[in-house]
């Protein structure tokens, strides 16, 4: 039953942990692994074009690696539910992300930076395309552009319409932005103090999330088993 589709709203805590992780990883790859962003690829695309136009192809390739890894991550997050319909995608993604991030902490210094930041870009793409809705609102846990737009728009609607519901929607987006910013700040300090090992903090942040998903799956399993037994009794 750990592979049953997880369809309920995971809740603010889950999204907060992923937003913290998203901000942390953005600072981590930028500061420690080649000045490349791992989440939103806009900056990487701009730097890719600048380097290619300037004739500096080797420097441009580092941004291309991140962009391609991100594309493959999105493709995988789409393909898994289509090919493996019984997979509990949030649980599987969380478990895999924890394992990958923990492994990256122990990569030897001799390994090129692109291995780390491309892997993180891939993981962030899968995370972004898996955790998309909180309290009915579409949002991102790995970048802030649309979250900022939605924060301002819903706040403006709240003022214009005197709508508490719109203010609440604005608050949801603002909350995720603050979590992302806090993660980025933590990433800066941790990168300076712990170096590559600081990525273990992200894995630790997601462990309680994984525990929640497993607990929920176990509860669903027992409920389904009980309902099945009741159905047989009625027959």
C-alpha positions as a printed NumPy array, in Angstrom:
array([[  0.   ,   0.   ,   0.   ],
       [  3.037,   2.288,   0.079],
       [  2.493,   2.454,  -3.685],
       [ -1.128,   3.528,  -3.616],
       [ -1.813,   6.929,  -5.192],
       [ -1.565,   9.72 ,  -2.622],
       [ -4.402,  12.082,  -3.543],
       [ -4.958,  14.173,  -0.437],
       [ -3.541,  17.655,   0.073],
       [ -0.168,  17.01 ,   1.775],
       [ -0.587,  20.184,   3.847],
       [  1.456,  23.293,   4.711],
       [  4.154,  21.457,   6.669],
       [  5.104,  19.277,   3.706],
       [  5.273,  22.24 ,   1.354],
       [  7.234,  24.268,   3.906],
       [  9.892,  21.554,   4.14 ],
       [ 10.177,  21.298,   0.366],
       [ 10.356,  25.082,   0.006],
       [ 13.097,  25.229,   2.644],
       [ 14.94 ,  22.503,   0.777],
       [ 14.457,  24.301,  -2.537],
       [ 15.958,  27.539,  -1.261],
       [ 18.805,  25.701,   0.463],
       [ 19.757,  23.766,  -2.668],
       [ 19.723,  26.903,  -4.792],
       [ 22.309,  28.491,  -2.508],
       [ 24.237,  25.214,  -2.226],
       [ 24.863,  24.709,  -5.946],
       [ 25.467,  28.395,  -6.632],
       [ 28.03 ,  28.846,  -3.865],
       [ 29.795,  25.478,  -3.902],
       [ 29.308,  24.059,  -7.379],
       [ 30.152,  26.383, -10.208],
       [ 27.746,  29.286,  -9.727],
       [ 24.895,  27.344, -11.339],
       [ 21.271,  27.54 , -10.216],
       [ 19.547,  24.211,  -9.674],
       [ 15.863,  25.195,  -9.477],
       [ 14.565,  27.869, -11.837],
       [ 16.426,  27.624, -15.121],
       [ 15.888,  31.198, -16.36 ],
       [ 19.21 ,  32.405, -15.018],
       [ 20.996,  29.357, -16.411],
       [ 19.452,  29.914, -19.839],
       [ 20.544,  33.554, -19.87 ],
       [ 24.08 ,  32.644, -18.802],
       [ 24.17 ,  29.875, -21.421],
       [ 23.298,  32.368, -24.17 ],
       [ 25.747,  34.989, -22.865],
       [ 28.608,  32.489, -22.844],
       [ 27.769,  30.976, -26.219],
       [ 27.353,  34.36 , -27.885],
       [ 30.66 ,  35.433, -26.356],
       [ 32.345,  32.33 , -27.729],
       [ 33.031,  30.802, -24.318],
       [ 31.494,  27.402, -25.032],
       [ 33.178,  25.481, -22.171],
       [ 31.712,  27.875, -19.593],
       [ 28.331,  27.748, -21.297],
       [ 28.178,  23.977, -21.114],
       [ 27.886,  23.975, -17.327],
       [ 24.563,  25.784, -17.637],
       [ 23.425,  23.466, -20.413],
       [ 24.008,  20.435, -18.186],
       [ 21.682,  21.88 , -15.562],
       [ 18.969,  22.743, -18.102],
       [ 19.041,  19.272, -19.677],
       [ 18.94 ,  17.577, -16.27 ],
       [ 15.924,  19.687, -15.379],
       [ 14.154,  18.691, -18.591],
       [ 14.751,  15.   , -17.901],
       [ 13.469,  15.456, -14.351],
       [ 10.185,  16.919, -15.609],
       [  9.842,  14.114, -18.155],
       [ 10.37 ,  11.476, -15.47 ],
       [  7.814,  13.04 , -13.123],
       [  5.271,  12.887, -15.959],
       [  6.184,   9.378, -17.123],
       [  6.04 ,   7.623, -13.743],
       [  2.301,   8.178, -13.089],
       [  1.511,   7.198, -16.68 ],
       [  3.549,   3.994, -16.652],
       [  3.229,   2.999, -13.002],
       [ -0.254,   4.06 , -11.997],
       [ -0.132,   2.478,  -8.543],
       [  3.017,   4.301,  -7.498],
       [  2.592,   6.714,  -4.607],
       [  4.53 ,   9.453,  -6.41 ],
       [  4.962,  11.896,  -3.493],
       [  6.264,   9.117,  -1.251],
       [  8.569,   7.722,  -3.939],
       [  9.891,  11.169,  -4.871],
       [ 10.553,  12.085,  -1.241],
       [ 12.389,   8.83 ,  -0.54 ],
       [ 14.463,   9.113,  -3.702],
       [ 15.31 ,  12.759,  -3.035],
       [ 16.526,  11.972,   0.472],
       [ 18.718,   9.158,  -0.843],
       [ 20.173,  11.22 ,  -3.677],
       [ 20.908,  14.272,  -1.53 ],
       [ 22.565,  12.135,   1.135],
       [ 24.723,  10.456,  -1.51 ],
       [ 25.81 ,  13.814,  -2.952],
       [ 27.241,  14.814,   0.419],
       [ 29.963,  12.196,   0.052],
       [ 30.983,  12.747,  -3.562],
       [ 34.793,  13.133,  -3.728],
       [ 36.173,  16.586,  -4.469],
       [ 37.771,  15.191,  -7.624],
       [ 34.334,  14.692,  -9.212],
       [ 33.42 ,  17.606, -11.529],
       [ 30.907,  20.141, -10.207],
       [ 28.47 ,  19.451, -13.033],
       [ 27.727,  15.997, -11.609],
       [ 26.396,  17.553,  -8.412],
       [ 24.483,  20.499,  -9.838],
       [ 22.991,  18.494, -12.701],
       [ 21.821,  15.844, -10.234],
       [ 20.31 ,  18.479,  -7.956],
       [ 18.6  ,  20.13 , -10.943],
       [ 17.09 ,  16.777, -11.878],
       [ 15.851,  16.213,  -8.318],
       [ 14.413,  19.725,  -8.066],
       [ 12.553,  19.308, -11.351],
       [ 10.895,  16.125, -10.104],
       [ 10.047,  17.824,  -6.795],
       [  8.597,  20.87 ,  -8.543],
       [  6.356,  18.82 , -10.814],
       [  5.172,  16.522,  -8.015],
       [  4.224,  18.963,  -5.263],
       [  2.091,  21.527,  -7.059],
       [ -1.06 ,  22.239,  -5.037],
       [ -1.536,  23.52 ,  -1.478],
       [ -5.015,  24.292,  -0.172],
       [ -6.261,  24.371,  -3.743],
       [ -3.599,  26.838,  -4.898],
       [ -1.062,  26.001,  -7.591],
       [  2.419,  26.92 ,  -6.402],
       [  6.091,  26.034,  -6.686],
       [  8.471,  24.871,  -3.969],
       [ 11.641,  25.424,  -5.985],
       [ 11.372,  29.041,  -7.181],
       [  9.434,  32.193,  -6.332],
       [  8.529,  34.135,  -9.495],
       [  4.94 ,  32.931,  -9.844],
       [  4.521,  32.649,  -6.085],
       [  5.399,  36.337,  -5.772],
       [  2.989,  37.219,  -8.572],
       [  0.172,  35.282,  -6.93 ],
       [  0.913,  36.813,  -3.528],
       [  0.505,  40.323,  -4.898],
       [ -2.493,  39.507,  -7.117],
       [ -4.503,  37.806,  -4.386],
       [ -3.631,  40.568,  -1.927],
       [ -4.803,  43.203,  -4.408],
       [ -8.034,  41.269,  -4.982],
       [ -8.466,  40.97 ,  -1.245],
       [ -8.203,  44.728,  -0.815],
       [-10.46 ,  45.49 ,  -3.783],
       [-13.1  ,  42.895,  -2.884],
       [-12.663,  43.011,   0.899],
       [-12.3  ,  39.244,   0.643],
       [-10.801,  37.235,   3.5  ],
       [-10.516,  34.243,   1.159],
       [ -8.242,  36.214,  -1.18 ],
       [ -6.07 ,  37.342,   1.735],
       [ -5.725,  33.71 ,   2.814],
       [ -4.641,  32.722,  -0.687],
       [ -2.09 ,  35.533,  -0.68 ],
       [ -0.854,  34.314,   2.697],
       [ -0.293,  30.789,   1.383],
       [  2.017,  32.052,  -1.348],
       [  3.778,  34.477,   0.989],
       [  4.363,  31.647,   3.474],
       [  6.058,  29.494,   0.826],
       [  8.209,  32.443,  -0.315],
       [  9.373,  33.035,   3.264],
       [ 10.211,  29.347,   3.669],
       [ 12.195,  29.395,   0.426],
       [ 14.092,  32.524,   1.517],
       [ 14.815,  30.99 ,   4.919],
       [ 16.159,  27.894,   3.2  ],
       [ 18.418,  29.998,   0.995],
       [ 19.748,  31.87 ,   4.044],
       [ 20.401,  28.59 ,   5.833],
       [ 22.14 ,  27.308,   2.714],
       [ 24.53 ,  30.266,   2.729],
       [ 25.618,  29.785,   6.336],
       [ 25.711,  25.998,   6.137],
       [ 27.741,  26.04 ,   2.923],
       [ 30.335,  28.232,   4.586],
       [ 30.525,  26.126,   7.719],
       [ 30.045,  22.57 ,   6.506],
       [ 30.991,  22.613,   2.854],
       [ 29.54 ,  19.818,   0.753],
       [ 28.266,  17.963,   3.817],
       [ 25.692,  20.691,   4.407],
       [ 23.393,  19.03 ,   1.87 ],
       [ 22.691,  16.409,   4.544],
       [ 20.57 ,  19.072,   6.235],
       [ 18.154,  18.903,   3.302],
       [ 17.915,  15.14 ,   3.595],
       [ 17.209,  15.52 ,   7.32 ],
       [ 14.459,  18.095,   6.683],
       [ 12.657,  15.646,   4.42 ],
       [ 12.825,  12.621,   6.722],
       [  9.735,  13.668,   8.765],
       [  7.895,  14.275,   5.481],
       [  8.721,  10.756,   4.354],
       [  7.51 ,   9.417,   7.706],
       [  4.191,  11.229,   7.24 ],
       [  3.709,   9.737,   3.785],
       [  4.492,   6.239,   5.044],
       [  2.147,   6.645,   8.007],
       [ -0.625,   7.884,   5.716],
       [ -0.122,   4.935,   3.382],
       [ -0.291,   2.502,   6.299],
       [ -3.519,   4.1  ,   7.49 ],
       [ -4.97 ,   3.87 ,   3.995],
       [ -3.934,   0.227,   3.816],
       [ -5.693,  -0.634,   7.062],
       [ -8.776,   1.333,   6.001],
       [ -8.927,  -0.423,   2.629],
       [ -8.469,  -3.803,   4.295],
       [-11.254,  -3.053,   6.78 ],
       [-13.588,  -1.802,   4.044],
       [-12.879,  -4.943,   2.025],
       [-13.681,  -7.148,   4.99 ],
       [-16.922,  -5.229,   5.619],
       [-17.93 ,  -5.632,   1.984],
       [-17.413,  -9.394,   2.149],
       [-19.457,  -9.552,   5.373],
       [-22.383,  -7.728,   3.729],
       [-22.292, -10.174,   0.823]])
